[in-house]
Amino acid sequence: MSAPRTALGRQADGLDDHWTVDFARQGKTVVHTPRAKHPRAHEVSPWKSP
């Protein structure tokens, strides 16, 4: 994996203790998908959509 993508992943992982964000491109659209870091994430830090 390239250094910029690795750095972006590290930055996304550091946004929250319980959640991270996966990102992908679909054509010209960037899709962000929240992903729990542990099984109880939804209990200790419920996901709030913007």
Secondary structure by P-SEA (a helix, b strand, c coil): ccaaaaaaaaaaaaccccbbbbbbbcccbbbbbbbbcccccccccccccc
